[in-house]
Amino acid sequence: MLSLKVSGMTCGGCINAVTRAVQVADPQAKVQADLASQIVNLETILSAAEASQLITDAGFPVAS
């Protein structure tokens, strides 16, 4: 499981956007996001770098 610190998520729509961004490359990915901590937990075949890039491209910067 990957845990990423993702900035800018403020609502359920943001979580949906992050989920869609990851699931474009891995349709079976499971995404759990916590708005309060800004942490996204992923169960995916993607590497951390791949997932981070997809989420960043969707408009939500990932902290390194």
Jmol script that loads the backbone (N, CA, C; Angstrom):
load data "model"
ATOM      1  N   MET A   1       0.849  -1.191   0.000  1.00  0.00           N
ATOM      2  CA  MET A   1       0.000   0.000   0.000  1.00  0.00           C
ATOM      3  C   MET A   1       0.886   1.243   0.000  1.00  0.00           C
ATOM      4  N   LEU A   2       0.495   2.200  -0.805  1.00  0.00           N
ATOM      5  CA  LEU A   2       1.191   3.482  -0.870  1.00  0.00           C
ATOM      6  C   LEU A   2       0.433   4.499  -0.035  1.00  0.00           C
ATOM      7  N   SER A   3       1.161   5.356   0.661  1.00  0.00           N
ATOM      8  CA  SER A   3       0.567   6.497   1.358  1.00  0.00           C
ATOM      9  C   SER A   3       1.234   7.749   0.825  1.00  0.00           C
ATOM     10  N   LEU A   4       0.418   8.653   0.300  1.00  0.00           N
ATOM     11  CA  LEU A   4       0.943   9.889  -0.286  1.00  0.00           C
ATOM     12  C   LEU A   4       0.304  11.090   0.398  1.00  0.00           C
ATOM     13  N   LYS A   5       1.091  12.119   0.621  1.00  0.00           N
ATOM     14  CA  LYS A   5       0.600  13.398   1.156  1.00  0.00           C
ATOM     15  C   LYS A   5       0.195  14.255  -0.042  1.00  0.00           C
ATOM     16  N   VAL A   6      -1.090  14.507  -0.157  1.00  0.00           N
ATOM     17  CA  VAL A   6      -1.642  15.204  -1.319  1.00  0.00           C
ATOM     18  C   VAL A   6      -2.242  16.528  -0.873  1.00  0.00           C
ATOM     19  N   SER A   7      -1.818  17.621  -1.485  1.00  0.00           N
ATOM     20  CA  SER A   7      -2.305  18.957  -1.129  1.00  0.00           C
ATOM     21  C   SER A   7      -3.539  19.331  -1.941  1.00  0.00           C
ATOM     22  N   GLY A   8      -4.357  20.195  -1.358  1.00  0.00           N
ATOM     23  CA  GLY A   8      -5.430  20.834  -2.106  1.00  0.00           C
ATOM     24  C   GLY A   8      -6.759  20.113  -2.103  1.00  0.00           C
ATOM     25  N   MET A   9      -6.853  18.962  -1.457  1.00  0.00           N
ATOM     26  CA  MET A   9      -8.142  18.269  -1.402  1.00  0.00           C
ATOM     27  C   MET A   9      -9.018  18.921  -0.335  1.00  0.00           C
ATOM     28  N   THR A  10     -10.219  19.347  -0.736  1.00  0.00           N
ATOM     29  CA  THR A  10     -11.099  20.037   0.205  1.00  0.00           C
ATOM     30  C   THR A  10     -12.491  19.430   0.297  1.00  0.00           C
ATOM     31  N   CYS A  11     -12.817  18.491  -0.607  1.00  0.00           N
ATOM     32  CA  CYS A  11     -14.184  17.960  -0.619  1.00  0.00           C
ATOM     33  C   CYS A  11     -14.221  16.585  -1.277  1.00  0.00           C
ATOM     34  N   GLY A  12     -15.402  16.006  -1.278  1.00  0.00           N
ATOM     35  CA  GLY A  12     -15.588  14.706  -1.902  1.00  0.00           C
ATOM     36  C   GLY A  12     -15.281  14.730  -3.388  1.00  0.00           C
ATOM     37  N   GLY A  13     -15.547  15.851  -4.025  1.00  0.00           N
ATOM     38  CA  GLY A  13     -15.240  15.972  -5.446  1.00  0.00           C
ATOM     39  C   GLY A  13     -13.745  15.872  -5.709  1.00  0.00           C
ATOM     40  N   CYS A  14     -12.959  16.407  -4.787  1.00  0.00           N
ATOM     41  CA  CYS A  14     -11.498  16.306  -4.908  1.00  0.00           C
ATOM     42  C   CYS A  14     -11.055  14.853  -4.789  1.00  0.00           C
ATOM     43  N   ILE A  15     -11.650  14.147  -3.833  1.00  0.00           N
ATOM     44  CA  ILE A  15     -11.320  12.733  -3.661  1.00  0.00           C
ATOM     45  C   ILE A  15     -11.694  11.962  -4.922  1.00  0.00           C
ATOM     46  N   ASN A  16     -12.841  12.267  -5.493  1.00  0.00           N
ATOM     47  CA  ASN A  16     -13.261  11.594  -6.726  1.00  0.00           C
ATOM     48  C   ASN A  16     -12.284  11.876  -7.862  1.00  0.00           C
ATOM     49  N   ALA A  17     -11.798  13.104  -7.963  1.00  0.00           N
ATOM     50  CA  ALA A  17     -10.853  13.458  -9.020  1.00  0.00           C
ATOM     51  C   ALA A  17      -9.539  12.691  -8.854  1.00  0.00           C
ATOM     52  N   VAL A  18      -9.061  12.587  -7.616  1.00  0.00           N
ATOM     53  CA  VAL A  18      -7.833  11.843  -7.346  1.00  0.00           C
ATOM     54  C   VAL A  18      -8.048  10.361  -7.668  1.00  0.00           C
ATOM     55  N   THR A  19      -9.189   9.833  -7.269  1.00  0.00           N
ATOM     56  CA  THR A  19      -9.500   8.426  -7.539  1.00  0.00           C
ATOM     57  C   THR A  19      -9.538   8.158  -9.039  1.00  0.00           C
ATOM     58  N   ARG A  20     -10.224   9.016  -9.783  1.00  0.00           N
ATOM     59  CA  ARG A  20     -10.308   8.844 -11.241  1.00  0.00           C
ATOM     60  C   ARG A  20      -8.932   8.924 -11.884  1.00  0.00           C
ATOM     61  N   ALA A  21      -8.095   9.835 -11.408  1.00  0.00           N
ATOM     62  CA  ALA A  21      -6.761   9.999 -11.988  1.00  0.00           C
ATOM     63  C   ALA A  21      -5.950   8.712 -11.860  1.00  0.00           C
ATOM     64  N   VAL A  22      -6.027   8.073 -10.706  1.00  0.00           N
ATOM     65  CA  VAL A  22      -5.281   6.827 -10.482  1.00  0.00           C
ATOM     66  C   VAL A  22      -5.909   5.687 -11.274  1.00  0.00           C
ATOM     67  N   GLN A  23      -7.239   5.620 -11.269  1.00  0.00           N
ATOM     68  CA  GLN A  23      -7.909   4.495 -11.906  1.00  0.00           C
ATOM     69  C   GLN A  23      -7.864   4.532 -13.428  1.00  0.00           C
ATOM     70  N   VAL A  24      -7.450   5.648 -14.020  1.00  0.00           N
ATOM     71  CA  VAL A  24      -7.228   5.691 -15.461  1.00  0.00           C
ATOM     72  C   VAL A  24      -6.110   4.717 -15.830  1.00  0.00           C
ATOM     73  N   ALA A  25      -5.054   4.686 -15.019  1.00  0.00           N
ATOM     74  CA  ALA A  25      -3.910   3.820 -15.285  1.00  0.00           C
ATOM     75  C   ALA A  25      -4.048   2.448 -14.629  1.00  0.00           C
ATOM     76  N   ASP A  26      -4.798   2.355 -13.548  1.00  0.00           N
ATOM     77  CA  ASP A  26      -5.009   1.088 -12.838  1.00  0.00           C
ATOM     78  C   ASP A  26      -6.472   1.016 -12.408  1.00  0.00           C
ATOM     79  N   PRO A  27      -7.342   0.486 -13.293  1.00  0.00           N
ATOM     80  CA  PRO A  27      -8.776   0.460 -12.994  1.00  0.00           C
ATOM     81  C   PRO A  27      -9.133  -0.308 -11.723  1.00  0.00           C
ATOM     82  N   GLN A  28      -8.281  -1.211 -11.272  1.00  0.00           N
ATOM     83  CA  GLN A  28      -8.555  -1.998 -10.074  1.00  0.00           C
ATOM     84  C   GLN A  28      -8.050  -1.333  -8.791  1.00  0.00           C
ATOM     85  N   ALA A  29      -7.429  -0.172  -8.909  1.00  0.00           N
ATOM     86  CA  ALA A  29      -6.846   0.506  -7.743  1.00  0.00           C
ATOM     87  C   ALA A  29      -7.921   0.837  -6.718  1.00  0.00           C
ATOM     88  N   LYS A  30      -7.550   0.702  -5.446  1.00  0.00           N
ATOM     89  CA  LYS A  30      -8.408   1.111  -4.344  1.00  0.00           C
ATOM     90  C   LYS A  30      -7.795   2.359  -3.735  1.00  0.00           C
ATOM     91  N   VAL A  31      -8.609   3.397  -3.616  1.00  0.00           N
ATOM     92  CA  VAL A  31      -8.132   4.700  -3.155  1.00  0.00           C
ATOM     93  C   VAL A  31      -8.926   5.111  -1.913  1.00  0.00           C
ATOM     94  N   GLN A  32      -8.216   5.453  -0.849  1.00  0.00           N
ATOM     95  CA  GLN A  32      -8.833   5.981   0.363  1.00  0.00           C
ATOM     96  C   GLN A  32      -8.139   7.292   0.682  1.00  0.00           C
ATOM     97  N   ALA A  33      -8.922   8.332   0.861  1.00  0.00           N
ATOM     98  CA  ALA A  33      -8.353   9.646   1.136  1.00  0.00           C
ATOM     99  C   ALA A  33      -8.954  10.222   2.416  1.00  0.00           C
ATOM    100  N   ASP A  34      -8.121  10.904   3.172  1.00  0.00           N
ATOM    101  CA  ASP A  34      -8.553  11.579   4.393  1.00  0.00           C
ATOM    102  C   ASP A  34      -8.329  13.075   4.208  1.00  0.00           C
ATOM    103  N   LEU A  35      -9.427  13.829   4.140  1.00  0.00           N
ATOM    104  CA  LEU A  35      -9.312  15.273   3.905  1.00  0.00           C
ATOM    105  C   LEU A  35      -8.578  15.985   5.031  1.00  0.00           C
ATOM    106  N   ALA A  36      -8.805  15.568   6.263  1.00  0.00           N
ATOM    107  CA  ALA A  36      -8.192  16.251   7.402  1.00  0.00           C
ATOM    108  C   ALA A  36      -6.675  16.146   7.379  1.00  0.00           C
ATOM    109  N   SER A  37      -6.158  14.964   7.102  1.00  0.00           N
ATOM    110  CA  SER A  37      -4.698  14.770   7.107  1.00  0.00           C
ATOM    111  C   SER A  37      -4.074  14.968   5.735  1.00  0.00           C
ATOM    112  N   GLN A  38      -4.934  15.031   4.689  1.00  0.00           N
ATOM    113  CA  GLN A  38      -4.456  15.153   3.304  1.00  0.00           C
ATOM    114  C   GLN A  38      -3.617  13.940   2.885  1.00  0.00           C
ATOM    115  N   ILE A  39      -3.924  12.769   3.466  1.00  0.00           N
ATOM    116  CA  ILE A  39      -3.223  11.534   3.133  1.00  0.00           C
ATOM    117  C   ILE A  39      -4.113  10.689   2.227  1.00  0.00           C
ATOM    118  N   VAL A  40      -3.517  10.179   1.150  1.00  0.00           N
ATOM    119  CA  VAL A  40      -4.197   9.255   0.249  1.00  0.00           C
ATOM    120  C   VAL A  40      -3.490   7.912   0.342  1.00  0.00           C
ATOM    121  N   ASN A  41      -4.255   6.872   0.652  1.00  0.00           N
ATOM    122  CA  ASN A  41      -3.733   5.516   0.691  1.00  0.00           C
ATOM    123  C   ASN A  41      -4.204   4.788  -0.553  1.00  0.00           C
ATOM    124  N   LEU A  42      -3.258   4.144  -1.238  1.00  0.00           N
ATOM    125  CA  LEU A  42      -3.560   3.467  -2.489  1.00  0.00           C
ATOM    126  C   LEU A  42      -3.161   2.002  -2.427  1.00  0.00           C
ATOM    127  N   GLU A  43      -4.029   1.154  -2.938  1.00  0.00           N
ATOM    128  CA  GLU A  43      -3.673  -0.229  -3.239  1.00  0.00           C
ATOM    129  C   GLU A  43      -3.685  -0.289  -4.760  1.00  0.00           C
ATOM    130  N   THR A  44      -2.496  -0.351  -5.365  1.00  0.00           N
ATOM    131  CA  THR A  44      -2.375  -0.232  -6.809  1.00  0.00           C
ATOM    132  C   THR A  44      -1.135  -0.953  -7.312  1.00  0.00           C
ATOM    133  N   ILE A  45      -1.149  -1.256  -8.592  1.00  0.00           N
ATOM    134  CA  ILE A  45       0.032  -1.843  -9.229  1.00  0.00           C
ATOM    135  C   ILE A  45       1.022  -0.756  -9.652  1.00  0.00           C
ATOM    136  N   LEU A  46       0.608   0.496  -9.557  1.00  0.00           N
ATOM    137  CA  LEU A  46       1.461   1.611  -9.964  1.00  0.00           C
ATOM    138  C   LEU A  46       2.578   1.850  -8.951  1.00  0.00           C
ATOM    139  N   SER A  47       3.688   2.373  -9.437  1.00  0.00           N
ATOM    140  CA  SER A  47       4.757   2.785  -8.520  1.00  0.00           C
ATOM    141  C   SER A  47       4.342   4.094  -7.849  1.00  0.00           C
ATOM    142  N   ALA A  48       5.044   4.429  -6.781  1.00  0.00           N
ATOM    143  CA  ALA A  48       4.765   5.699  -6.096  1.00  0.00           C
ATOM    144  C   ALA A  48       4.955   6.873  -7.051  1.00  0.00           C
ATOM    145  N   ALA A  49       6.002   6.805  -7.880  1.00  0.00           N
ATOM    146  CA  ALA A  49       6.270   7.897  -8.822  1.00  0.00           C
ATOM    147  C   ALA A  49       5.153   8.022  -9.853  1.00  0.00           C
ATOM    148  N   GLU A  50       4.672   6.892 -10.362  1.00  0.00           N
ATOM    149  CA  GLU A  50       3.591   6.927 -11.353  1.00  0.00           C
ATOM    150  C   GLU A  50       2.308   7.488 -10.741  1.00  0.00           C
ATOM    151  N   ALA A  51       1.950   7.003  -9.564  1.00  0.00           N
ATOM    152  CA  ALA A  51       0.736   7.475  -8.901  1.00  0.00           C
ATOM    153  C   ALA A  51       0.848   8.961  -8.576  1.00  0.00           C
ATOM    154  N   SER A  52       2.003   9.379  -8.069  1.00  0.00           N
ATOM    155  CA  SER A  52       2.217  10.792  -7.732  1.00  0.00           C
ATOM    156  C   SER A  52       2.055  11.680  -8.957  1.00  0.00           C
ATOM    157  N   GLN A  53       2.606  11.245 -10.090  1.00  0.00           N
ATOM    158  CA  GLN A  53       2.519  12.046 -11.310  1.00  0.00           C
ATOM    159  C   GLN A  53       1.071  12.167 -11.780  1.00  0.00           C
ATOM    160  N   LEU A  54       0.330  11.077 -11.740  1.00  0.00           N
ATOM    161  CA  LEU A  54      -1.075  11.109 -12.164  1.00  0.00           C
ATOM    162  C   LEU A  54      -1.889  12.053 -11.280  1.00  0.00           C
ATOM    163  N   ILE A  55      -1.669  11.989  -9.978  1.00  0.00           N
ATOM    164  CA  ILE A  55      -2.410  12.842  -9.042  1.00  0.00           C
ATOM    165  C   ILE A  55      -2.004  14.312  -9.229  1.00  0.00           C
ATOM    166  N   THR A  56      -0.709  14.556  -9.401  1.00  0.00           N
ATOM    167  CA  THR A  56      -0.237  15.922  -9.650  1.00  0.00           C
ATOM    168  C   THR A  56      -0.828  16.478 -10.943  1.00  0.00           C
ATOM    169  N   ASP A  57      -0.850  15.644 -11.997  1.00  0.00           N
ATOM    170  CA  ASP A  57      -1.412  16.064 -13.279  1.00  0.00           C
ATOM    171  C   ASP A  57      -2.904  16.407 -13.153  1.00  0.00           C
ATOM    172  N   ALA A  58      -3.583  15.786 -12.182  1.00  0.00           N
ATOM    173  CA  ALA A  58      -5.005  16.065 -11.960  1.00  0.00           C
ATOM    174  C   ALA A  58      -5.205  17.364 -11.168  1.00  0.00           C
ATOM    175  N   GLY A  59      -4.108  17.990 -10.742  1.00  0.00           N
ATOM    176  CA  GLY A  59      -4.212  19.283 -10.070  1.00  0.00           C
ATOM    177  C   GLY A  59      -4.029  19.236  -8.562  1.00  0.00           C
ATOM    178  N   PHE A  60      -3.541  18.117  -8.059  1.00  0.00           N
ATOM    179  CA  PHE A  60      -3.349  17.965  -6.608  1.00  0.00           C
ATOM    180  C   PHE A  60      -1.893  17.609  -6.334  1.00  0.00           C
ATOM    181  N   PRO A  61      -1.079  18.582  -5.964  1.00  0.00           N
ATOM    182  CA  PRO A  61       0.356  18.343  -5.750  1.00  0.00           C
ATOM    183  C   PRO A  61       0.604  17.298  -4.667  1.00  0.00           C
ATOM    184  N   VAL A  62       1.569  16.426  -4.945  1.00  0.00           N
ATOM    185  CA  VAL A  62       1.969  15.398  -3.995  1.00  0.00           C
ATOM    186  C   VAL A  62       3.280  15.822  -3.363  1.00  0.00           C
ATOM    187  N   ALA A  63       3.335  15.840  -2.025  1.00  0.00           N
ATOM    188  CA  ALA A  63       4.553  16.203  -1.309  1.00  0.00           C
ATOM    189  C   ALA A  63       5.531  15.035  -1.377  1.00  0.00           C
ATOM    190  N   SER A  64       6.800  15.357  -1.509  1.00  0.00           N
ATOM    191  CA  SER A  64       7.801  14.291  -1.581  1.00  0.00           C
ATOM    192  C   SER A  64       8.226  13.853  -0.196  1.00  0.00           C
TER     193      SER A  64
END
end "model"
wireframe off; spacefill off
backbone 0.3
color backbone group
